[in-house]
């Protein structure tokens, strides 16, 4: 325990990346490989309907990840702040509650989903060509839910599932090949976003600890380094995927229509890469410092207030490609909002720091 505290208080940014972010990034990469493996092997059938069904089911697991955030990420923040403020009793209570709560929620989620699997598939947007495949896929995957719950994901994942469902239902109107192309493009861009998310989530404990310890100067320095690192990673990975976009899509499914549409849709997905780290860092900062209202507002704006109007406007003018570019346009507005709220929170902390110095 003492060694961990010394690392959080004095460790260099490089050591924090190795000890905190690398394990988190590895978990995220396992999830990416898992998602890509499904798409790859199902894509070898050459049937766009099967890929489309897989894309329709994706929001279910996003909901599951969102539920995990309530106990996984939320618990991590409480524990880290308590550690920074030397409150040992809260650490023990929170750890026990999160572990038992994750199991209970996992079993309840699985039971409800399996009991109502047919109407749920139709609600997700399944039609006569994708319904059977969607049901089969969910029945295989859902029993593992009580375990896919301990993974730390961002709080916006729950709202993201709703937006994805609406986006999928709009896209399926252009045919299963259009939805399959969007699904494959999304899997590829997931590599960038999940690595960035893992890096940010891995460093969440040190942000919370320095906040609880009132070491605001160190906290701000780490935040700046996170933003610089994630922007570089996001840019490099996006450029690499862009250069090999056709070959990557063809590796998942050898279908001319999917490849043609997917090359444009992957451009839309990769546009978010260089900027996603800024948004994610702001979100992690707001959550880690107990700014629950600001963090929730940012999520609601990103996946609700901004996303849905932009979705309908872009689809009206540009059809299915408008749907594909919705996430990129939304991220621009969401990042600006997140930066504004983060700056506002930092000004509050500056006042707190001055008051603390006066008291000492």
N, C-alpha and C positions, 0 to 999 in steps of 0.2 A: 504493500500500500504506500509506504513512504517513498519507494523508488518511483512509483507512478506519479505521485504528487510532485516530486522534484522535476520529473519530465514535463509535466503540465505547466509548472511554474517557470522553469529555466531552459527547457529543451529547445534546440534550434529548430527552425522550420523544416529542415531536411530530416532531422530525426523524428519529428512529429509525423511527417509524411510516411516514413518507413514503418513506424510502430503503430500508427493509428489509421492512416488512409489505405495503405497497401492491403491489409486484411479486408477492409470494406470494399475496395475495388475488386479484389479477387472474388468476393461473394457476388458482386454485380456482374462480373464477367461470366461466372458460372450460370447466372440467370440468363445472360445474353446468349450463351452457347446453347442452353436449354431451349430457349425460344427459337433460335435459329435452326436447331436440330429438328424441331417439329416441322418448321416450314420447309426445310431442305428435303427431308425424307418424304413428306407428303407431296412436295412439289415434284418429286421424281415420277409420280404417277402421270404428270402432264395434264392434270385435270384442274382448271381454274376454280371450279365449284368447290373442291376440297380446300384449296387455299383460302377462298372467300369465307368458307365456314369457320376455318381457323381464326381468321381475322375478326369474325363476328363474336367469337368466344373470348377474345382477348380482354374485353372490359370486365369480365367476371373475375379474372385474376388481378386486375387493377383494383377492383373493390376489395379483394382479399388483402392486397398490399396496403391499401388505405386503412383497413382495420388494424393491421399490424402496427401502423404508425402511432395509433392511439396508445399502445402499450410499449412498443419497441423504442421508437424515437422519442416519444413523450417521456417515457421512463428514464431514458438516457439523459435527457436534459435535466430532469429533477435530481437525479443522482449526482450529476456533474456539478450543478449549482450547490447542492448540499455538501459535496466534497470540498468545494472551494470555500464555503462558509463554515467548514469543520462541524457539520451537523450529522454525526454518525447514525443517530437513531432513524432519521428519515431515509438513509441509504438502505438499511436492512428492510424496512417496511415496504419501500418501493420495489425492491428486487423481488421479494416474495409475491407481491401483488401482481406484478407484470408477468411473471412466469406462469402462475396459476391462471390468470386471466386470459393469456394467449391460448392455452389449451381449451378452456371453456368456449371461447369465441370461435375457435377453429372447428370444434365438433358441432356447435350450433349452426354455423355457416354451412357446413357440409350437409347436415340433415335437411335444412330448409331448401338448399339448392337441388338436392337429389329428389326431394318430394315434389317440387314444382318445376322440374326440368323442362317439360314440354312447353308450358306457357312462357317460361323465361326465354327459351330459344326463339319463339316467335316475337317476343318483345325486343330481343336483340336485333331483329331484322331478318331472321331466317325466312326463306321462301321455299317453294316446292323443290328447288334444285339443291339447296344447302341445308335444309332442316335435318335430314337423316344424319349427315356427316357431323353437324354441330352437336346433336344429342350423343352420338357415339363418342366424340372427343371428350365432352364434359363428363360422361360416365366413367371414363378411364382416369381422368385427371383429378376430379374432385375429392376422392377419398384421401388424397395426400394433404388436404388443406390444414388439418390440425398441426402438421409439422412445420410450407412455402412461406407461416405467420410471424416468426421471430426476425424476419429480415427487415432491416431498417430502410424505409423509403420515405420520400417527402410527403408532407401532409396534403399536397395537392392531388395525390393519386386518386383519392376517392371521387373528387369532382371530375378528374380527368376521365374516369370511366363513363360518366354520364355524357360528357362531350364526345367521347369516342363512339358511343352507341348512336348518338344523333348523327355524327359524321358518317358512320357506316351505313345507317339507314338511308341517308341522302345519296351516298356513293353507289349503293347497290342498285339504284334506279338506272344507272348507266351500264349495268351488266356485271356479271361475276368477274369478268376479266379486269374491269376497272378497279373493283374492290380488291382483287388478288394483287394487282400492281401496287396499290396503296399499301396493302399489308406487307408485301416484300420490302418496299421502300422504307416502311416504318421499322422493320426488323433491322435493316442496315443502319439507319440513323440511331437506333437504340444503342449501338456500340459506343457512339460518342456520348450520348446523354447519360448512359448508365455509368460509364467511367467517371464522368464529371460528378455525377450524383454521389458515387461511392467516395470520391476524394473529399467532397464537401461534408458528407455525412460522417466520414471517418474523423474529421477535424472538429466536429460538433462538440465533443467533450471538452476540448481545450478552450473553445470559445465560452462555453458555459462556466467552466472552472475559473477562467480569468475574470469573468463577469461577477461570479459569486465572491471572488477574492478581491474585487474592486481594482484589478490591475488593468485599467482601461487602455493604457498606452500599449501594452503588449497585445491586447486583444485587437486593437486597430491595426497594428503592424502585421499581425497574422492574417487578418481579413484582406489587406492589400496584396499580400503574397498569394493568397488563395485565388483572388481574382486574376492576377497576372498568370499564374500557373494554368488555371482552367481555360483562359482565353487562348493561350498558346496550344494547349492540348486539343481544344475544340477546333481550332483553325487547321492544325496539321492533319488530324483525323478526317475532317470534312473534305479537305483537298485530296487526300489519298483515296477516299471513297468515291469522290467525284470523278477522278481520273480513271478509275476502274469500274464505273457504274454499270456499263453494259455487261461486262464479263461477270460481275457479281450477281446481277439479276438473272442472267442466263444460267448461272450455276444452281439457282434455286428452282427455276422452272423454265423449261425450254418451250416457250409459247410466244409466238411473234407478237401478238397483241399485248400480252403482259409486258414483254420486254420494251416495246415501243412506248407504252404509257408509263411504265415504271421508270424509264430514264428521265422523264420530265418530273415525275413525282418524287424521285430521290433528290433532285435538285432542290425542290421545295423543302424536303426534310432536312437536308444538310445545311440550308441557310441558317438554321437555328444554332448550329454547332459553335461558332465563335462567340455568340452572345449568351448561350444558355448558362455558362458558368457564372456570369454576372448576376443573372436572375436567381440561380440556385444559391449562390453565396449570400445574397440578400435575404432569401427565405430562411436559410440556416441560421444566419445572424439574428433575425427577428425571433425565431423560435428559441434559439439558445439563450437569449437574454430575457426570456419571459414576456416578450411583446406579442402575446397571443392574439390580441385584437388586430394588430397590424399584419401579422402573418396570415391570419384567417382572411382578412380583407384582400390581401394580395392574391390568395388562392381563388377566392370567389370571383374577383375581377378577371383573373387569367383564364379560368375554365368556365366562366359563366357570363358575366356582364360584358366582357370584351369578346370572347370566343363566339358566342352564338350569333350576335348581330353581324360580325365580320364574316362568319360562315355563310349566312344567307345572302349577304350583299355580294360577296365574291362569287358565289355559285350563280347568282342571278346574271352577272356580267360575263363570267368565264366558264360556267358549267363545271364539269368534274375537276378541271385543273384549278378552279377557284377554291374548291373544297381542299385540294391538296396543299395550297399555299396559305390556308387559313391559320395554321399553327405558327408559321413564320411571322405573319403580320401581327398576330395576337401577341407573340413574344416581345415585339418591339414596344407595344403599349405597356405590357406587364412589367418589363424590365425598367422602363422609365418610372412607373409607379412604385416598384420595389425600391429603386434607388432613392426616390423622394421620401418614402416612409422610413428607410434605413437612416437617411441623413437626419430626419426629424428625431428618431430614437437616439442617435448619437449625440445630438444637442442636449437631450435630456440627461444622458449619461455624463456629459461634460459638466452640467450643473451639479449632478450628484458627486462628481469627483471634487469639485471646488468645496462643496459642503463638507465632504469627508476630511479634506485637508484642514479646513477651518476648525473642525471638531478636535483634530489631533494637535 
